[in-house]
Amino acid sequence: MLVLTRKENESIMVGDNIEITVVEAGGGQVRLGIDAPQDIEIHRKEIYQEIEATNKEAASQKVGSLSELIKKISNE
């Protein structure tokens, strides 16, 4: 893991097109601003993990037939 020290209004670059700026630091928290292309998804880690778990669960579900899938969808 790379560990960097930055002050408020200082940035780091990730690759050529992602800039992470320290917006505010204090009170045990740091506020970050992230400037990245719109096609790059940015999530807090706990949200990313929830999305990942949901995707794994959906991928592991087995559907017997198209008619069962339609019934399942229409009941939701």
C-alpha positions as CSV (number, residue, x, y, z in Angstrom):
1,M,0.0,0.0,0.0
2,L,1.3,3.4,-0.9
3,V,0.8,5.9,1.9
4,L,1.0,9.7,1.0
5,T,0.8,12.8,3.1
6,R,-1.3,15.6,1.7
7,K,-2.6,18.9,3.1
8,E,-6.0,20.5,2.3
9,N,-6.2,21.5,-1.3
10,E,-3.4,19.2,-2.3
11,S,-4.0,16.4,-4.8
12,I,-2.7,13.1,-6.0
13,M,-3.1,11.7,-9.5
14,V,-4.1,8.1,-10.3
15,G,-3.1,7.4,-13.8
16,D,-3.5,10.2,-16.3
17,N,-7.1,11.2,-15.6
18,I,-8.1,10.7,-12.0
19,E,-7.3,13.4,-9.5
20,I,-8.1,13.0,-5.8
21,T,-8.0,16.3,-3.8
22,V,-8.1,16.7,0.0
23,V,-11.0,19.1,0.4
24,E,-11.0,19.3,4.2
25,A,-9.3,17.5,7.1
26,G,-10.2,17.7,10.7
27,G,-12.2,16.1,13.5
28,G,-11.0,12.6,12.7
29,Q,-12.3,12.8,9.1
30,V,-11.0,13.7,5.7
31,R,-13.2,15.0,2.9
32,L,-11.9,14.0,-0.6
33,G,-12.9,15.4,-4.0
34,I,-12.5,13.0,-6.9
35,D,-12.3,14.2,-10.5
36,A,-12.6,11.3,-12.9
37,P,-14.1,10.5,-16.2
38,Q,-17.9,9.7,-16.0
39,D,-17.4,6.2,-17.2
40,I,-15.4,5.3,-14.1
41,E,-17.6,4.3,-11.2
42,I,-16.7,5.6,-7.8
43,H,-18.2,4.1,-4.6
44,R,-17.4,4.1,-0.9
45,K,-15.9,0.7,-0.1
46,E,-18.8,-0.6,1.9
47,I,-21.2,0.3,-0.9
48,Y,-18.9,-1.4,-3.4
49,Q,-18.9,-4.5,-1.3
50,E,-22.7,-4.5,-1.1
51,I,-23.0,-4.2,-4.9
52,E,-20.4,-7.0,-5.3
53,A,-22.4,-9.3,-2.9
54,T,-25.7,-8.6,-4.7
55,N,-24.1,-9.3,-8.1
56,K,-22.7,-12.6,-6.8
57,E,-26.0,-13.6,-5.4
58,A,-27.9,-12.8,-8.6
59,A,-25.3,-14.7,-10.7
60,S,-25.6,-17.8,-8.5
61,Q,-29.4,-18.0,-8.6
62,K,-30.7,-20.7,-10.9
63,V,-33.9,-20.3,-12.9
64,G,-35.5,-23.4,-14.3
65,S,-37.2,-22.0,-17.3
66,L,-38.3,-18.7,-18.9
67,S,-41.8,-19.1,-17.5
68,E,-40.5,-19.4,-13.9
69,L,-38.4,-16.3,-14.5
70,I,-41.4,-14.4,-15.7
71,K,-43.4,-15.5,-12.6
72,K,-40.5,-14.4,-10.4
73,I,-40.2,-11.0,-11.9
74,S,-44.0,-10.3,-11.9
75,N,-44.2,-11.2,-8.2
76,E,-41.5,-8.6,-7.3
